[in-house]
Amino acid sequence: MDEKRFDHLVPQRLDDSGKFLFWDTDVAMAFVVFVMLGILVSQPITCAAIGAFAAYAYNRLKSGRHPGLAAHLAYWHLGLMRPRELPPSHLRELHG
């Protein structure tokens, strides 16, 4: 009989973040954005190298911080993705 091999990575918890190859999804998106930009400007190799550096730098930035760092940065610096849990900033009194 064949012996089944179980040498692939299995998530240990249900709330583990998604992966793209060996990167977290948000780190991979930093790389993919630069590759797509490189395709648009006909410099895919150069922009892929810049994207790899950007992904590495972002991975170093987010290490040891909250898993939702990308959402926090998008909200505070770009004004995107308003959190559902927080009330609008003009409301100063919280009840409950």
Helices and strands as residue ranges (DSSP letters): E 19-20, E 23-24, H 25-40, H 44-62, H 69-73, I 74-78
